[in-house]
Amino acid sequence: MKMKYSLAIALSHGADLLIMDEPTAGLDPIFRRELLGLLSEHIQDEQKSILFSTHNTTDLDRIADYIVFVNEGRLVFNEMKESLPNKYMLVKRNKELLDRQYASMAS
């Protein structure tokens, strides 16, 4: 409920920039979808932006135009969301197999 009130207050000011820290953390799936919908509506006005931190890549996929990735205080990339699949991928492997493949590439 606190998130709903915070969002209502933030949107009522008509701010051009909303800064949110993990805005969907701990939300049930229904309100998460509603919140992302409201945020999407907010940024339809090209003069409005949202900067939010998240560990949830599903949220980024739904709302982001640009993604900035910071690791240990260092900027890793700042790119349009559409460019990421061409440069990065998720690899799922057994740890031992991955270690062997990495070792063979390193030698």
LOBA-410428 format. One line per field, with one value per residue (C-alpha): residue number from 0; residue in three letters; y, x, z. Coordinates in Angstrom, 1 decimal, always signed. Layout:
# residues N
i	c(NUM|...)
aa	c(Ala|...)
v	c(Y|...)
u	c(X|...)
w	c(Z|...)
END
This chain:
# residues 107
i	c(0|1|2|3|4|5|6|7|8|9|10|11|12|13|14|15|16|17|18|19|20|21|22|23|24|25|26|27|28|29|30|31|32|33|34|35|36|37|38|39|40|41|42|43|44|45|46|47|48|49|50|51|52|53|54|55|56|57|58|59|60|61|62|63|64|65|66|67|68|69|70|71|72|73|74|75|76|77|78|79|80|81|82|83|84|85|86|87|88|89|90|91|92|93|94|95|96|97|98|99|100|101|102|103|104|105|106)
aa	c(Met|Lys|Met|Lys|Tyr|Ser|Leu|Ala|Ile|Ala|Leu|Ser|His|Gly|Ala|Asp|Leu|Leu|Ile|Met|Asp|Glu|Pro|Thr|Ala|Gly|Leu|Asp|Pro|Ile|Phe|Arg|Arg|Glu|Leu|Leu|Gly|Leu|Leu|Ser|Glu|His|Ile|Gln|Asp|Glu|Gln|Lys|Ser|Ile|Leu|Phe|Ser|Thr|His|Asn|Thr|Thr|Asp|Leu|Asp|Arg|Ile|Ala|Asp|Tyr|Ile|Val|Phe|Val|Asn|Glu|Gly|Arg|Leu|Val|Phe|Asn|Glu|Met|Lys|Glu|Ser|Leu|Pro|Asn|Lys|Tyr|Met|Leu|Val|Lys|Arg|Asn|Lys|Glu|Leu|Leu|Asp|Arg|Gln|Tyr|Ala|Ser|Met|Ala|Ser)
v	c(+0.0|+2.4|+2.0|+3.0|+6.2|+7.0|+6.6|+8.6|+11.5|+11.3|+11.3|+14.1|+16.6|+16.1|+15.6|+15.3|+12.8|+10.1|+8.3|+5.0|+2.4|-1.2|+0.1|-3.4|-5.3|-7.2|-6.4|-9.0|-9.8|-7.9|-4.7|-5.0|-5.1|-2.2|-0.2|-0.8|+0.2|+3.5|+4.2|+3.4|+5.8|+8.5|+8.2|+8.4|+12.1|+12.4|+15.1|+12.7|+10.1|+7.4|+6.3|+3.2|+0.5|-3.1|-6.6|-7.7|-7.9|-8.6|-5.1|-3.6|-5.6|-4.2|-0.5|+0.5|+2.3|+2.6|+0.4|+1.5|-1.2|-0.3|-2.9|-2.0|+1.7|+1.3|+2.0|-1.3|-0.1|+2.5|+1.4|+1.2|-1.9|-3.2|-3.4|-5.8|-9.1|-8.5|-8.1|-10.1|-13.4|-15.6|-18.9|-21.7|-24.5|-27.0|-25.3|-28.0|-27.9|-24.1|-24.2|-26.7|-24.6|-21.5|-23.2|-24.5|-21.0|-19.5|-21.8)
u	c(+0.0|+2.9|+4.2|+0.8|+0.7|+4.3|+3.6|+0.4|+2.3|+5.2|+2.9|+0.7|+3.6|+3.9|+7.7|+9.7|+12.1|+11.1|+13.9|+12.9|+14.9|+13.6|+10.0|+8.6|+10.4|+8.1|+5.0|+2.4|+2.3|-1.0|+0.1|+3.6|+1.9|-0.3|+2.6|+4.7|+1.6|+1.3|+5.0|+4.8|+1.9|+3.9|+6.8|+4.7|+5.2|+8.7|+9.6|+9.2|+11.7|+12.1|+15.4|+15.0|+17.3|+16.2|+17.5|+14.4|+15.2|+11.6|+10.8|+13.5|+12.2|+8.7|+9.5|+13.1|+14.3|+17.9|+19.7|+22.6|+24.6|+26.8|+29.0|+31.0|+30.7|+31.9|+29.8|+29.7|+27.4|+24.8|+22.9|+19.5|+17.6|+17.3|+21.0|+21.6|+20.5|+23.0|+25.9|+25.1|+23.4|+22.6|+24.5|+23.3|+25.8|+26.9|+29.7|+32.2|+31.5|+31.8|+35.1|+36.5|+35.4|+36.8|+40.1|+40.4|+39.8|+42.4|+45.2)
w	c(+0.0|+0.8|-2.8|-4.2|-2.1|-3.0|-6.7|-6.5|-4.8|-7.2|-10.3|-8.9|-9.1|-12.8|-12.4|-15.6|-13.9|-11.5|-9.6|-8.2|-6.3|-6.9|-7.4|-8.1|-5.3|-3.1|-5.2|-6.1|-9.8|-10.4|-8.9|-10.5|-13.9|-13.0|-11.8|-14.9|-17.0|-15.1|-15.5|-19.2|-19.6|-17.7|-20.1|-23.3|-23.0|-24.5|-21.9|-19.0|-17.9|-15.2|-13.7|-11.7|-10.3|-10.5|-10.4|-12.4|-16.1|-16.9|-15.6|-17.9|-20.9|-20.3|-19.7|-20.6|-23.7|-22.5|-20.1|-18.0|-16.2|-13.3|-11.6|-8.5|-9.3|-12.9|-15.9|-17.9|-20.7|-21.5|-24.6|-26.2|-25.0|-28.6|-29.1|-26.1|-27.7|-30.5|-28.0|-24.9|-24.1|-21.2|-21.2|-19.0|-18.4|-15.9|-13.9|-14.6|-18.3|-18.3|-16.4|-18.9|-21.9|-20.3|-19.5|-23.1|-24.5|-22.1|-23.2)
END
